[in-house]
Amino acid sequence: MKRKTVVRKIAGDADNVRVYVKGAPEYIFQLSNETLDDHNQKTNFTETQKDDILNRVISQEMAAEGLKVLSFAFKDISLVKLNEMMHQFNLESQEFRTEMESDLTYLCTFGLEDPVREDIHKTVNAIRSNDASPETSSAGSQVNIKMVTGDHIETARFVGI
């Protein structure tokens, strides 16, 4: 589902826990309805803001440079509510996940450098030049190289070049 959710205790707060969600911006943005302003106060996370980040920051600045793009969001819930949810839903169910990941506060989007293995070109060239064993010498001309990735399309384009 292109995201990971973790629940942690909040230091100094025995009554609440914090739900952290990280993943593909397209998914995190759908789950977030608030963000933080310059004074760390919660404010509405508008569709205009989401579109701007997706189009300008992610597509043009991060993914186009080959970075693996992730977004981060959170929410606080009471231990009482968490316990109620754990009794109401199967912990592996989509209903539990939906409840845990709703009404998030978007924090940030960042890009991670995830370089392609240095020797990958040697492997591809060996296959293409029939540098395999004699019994498979025709394999190179029959191999089509495909990339399978869950990354942003612009990241995949950058890596594929």
For each residue, the residues with C-beta under 8 A, 3 or more apart:
1: 23 27 97
2: 23 24 26 27 150
3: 21 22 23 24 27 28 101
4: 21 22 23
5: 19 20 21 97 100 101
6: 19 20 21
7: 17 18 19 20 82 100
8: 17 18 20
9: 13 17 18
10: 13 16 17 18 76
11:
12:
13: 9 10 16
14: 79
15: 78 79 80
16: 10 13 76 77 78 79
17: 7 8 9 10 76 77 78 79 82
18: 7 8 9 10 74 75 76
19: 5 6 7 74 75 76 77 100 101 104
20: 5 6 7 8 72 73 74
21: 3 4 5 6 28 31 72 73 74 101 104
22: 3 4 28 70 71 72 73
23: 1 2 3 4 27 28 70 71
24: 2 3 27 28 69 70 71 150 152
25: 28 29 53 54 58 69 70 71 109
26: 2 29 30 54
27: 1 2 3 23 24 30 31
28: 3 21 22 23 24 25 31 32 71 72 73 104 106
29: 25 26 32 45 50 53 54 71 106
30: 26 27
31: 21 27 28 73 101 102 103 104
32: 28 29 35 45 73 104 105 106
33: 44 45 103 104
34: 42 43 44 45 103 104 105 106
35: 32 42 43 44 45 49 105 106 107
36: 40 41 42 43 105 107
37: 40 41 42 43
38:
39:
40: 36 37
41: 36 37
42: 34 35 36 37 105
43: 34 35 36 37
44: 33 34 35
45: 29 32 33 34 35 49 50 105 106
46: 49 50
47: 50 51
48: 51 52
49: 35 45 46 52 53
50: 29 45 46 47 53 54
51: 47 48 54 55
52: 48 49 55 56 57
53: 25 29 49 50 56 57 58 109
54: 25 26 29 50 51 57 58 59
55: 51 52 58 59 60
56: 52 53 59 60 61
57: 52 53 54 60 61 62 109
58: 25 53 54 55 61 62 63 69 109 152 154
59: 54 55 56 62 63 64 152 154
60: 55 56 57 64 154
61: 56 57 58 64 65
62: 57 58 59 65 67 69 109 111 152 155
63: 58 59 66 67 69 111 151 152 153 154 155 158
64: 59 60 61 154 157 158
65: 61 62 111 158
66: 63 113 114 155 158 159
67: 62 63 111 112 113 114 155
68: 111 112 113 114 151 155
69: 24 25 58 62 63 109 110 111 112 151 152 155
70: 22 23 24 25 109 110 111 112
71: 22 23 24 25 28 29 106 107 108 109 110
72: 20 21 22 28 106 107 108 109 110
73: 20 21 22 28 31 32 104 105 106 107
74: 18 19 20 21 104 105 107
75: 18 19 103 104 105
76: 10 16 17 18 19
77: 16 17 19 81 82
78: 15 16 17 81 82
79: 14 15 16 17 82 83
80: 15 83 84
81: 77 78 84 85
82: 7 17 77 78 79 85 86
83: 79 80 86 87
84: 80 81 87 88
85: 81 82 88 89 96 99 100
86: 82 83 89 91 96
87: 83 84
88: 84 85
89: 85 86 93 95 96 99
90: 93 95 96
91: 86 96
92: 96
93: 89 90 96 97
94: 97 98
95: 89 90 98 99
96: 85 86 89 90 91 92 93 99 100
97: 1 5 93 94 100 101
98: 94 95 101 102
99: 85 89 95 96 102
100: 5 7 19 85 96 97
101: 3 5 19 21 31 97 98 104
102: 31 98 99
103: 31 33 34 75
104: 19 21 28 31 32 33 34 73 74 75 101
105: 32 34 35 36 42 45 73 74 75
106: 28 29 32 34 35 45 71 72 73
107: 35 36 71 72 73 74
108: 71 72
109: 25 53 57 58 62 69 70 71 72
110: 69 70 71 72
111: 62 63 65 67 68 69 70
112: 67 68 69 70
113: 66 67 68
114: 66 67 68
115: 118
116: 120 159
117: 120
118: 115
119: 122 123
120: 116 117 123 124
121: 124 125
122: 119 125 126
123: 119 120 126 127
124: 120 121 127 128 145
125: 121 122 128 129 131
126: 122 123 129 131 132 140
127: 123 124 131 132 139 140 143 145
128: 124 125 140 141 143
129: 125 126 140
130: 137 138 139 140 141
131: 125 126 127 140
132: 126 127 136 137 139 140
133: 136 137
134: 137
135:
136: 132 133 139
137: 130 132 133 134 140
138: 130 141 142
139: 127 130 132 136 142 143
140: 126 127 128 129 130 131 132 137 143
141: 128 130 138
142: 138 139
143: 127 128 139 140
144:
145: 124 127
146:
147: 156 159 160
148:
149: 155 156 159
150: 2 24
151: 63 68 69 155 156 159
152: 24 58 59 62 63 69 155 156
153: 63 156 157
154: 58 59 60 63 64 157 158
155: 62 63 66 67 68 69 149 151 152 158 159
156: 147 149 151 152 153 159 160
157: 64 153 154 160 161
158: 63 64 65 66 154 155 161
159: 66 116 147 149 151 155 156
160: 147 156 157
161: 157 158
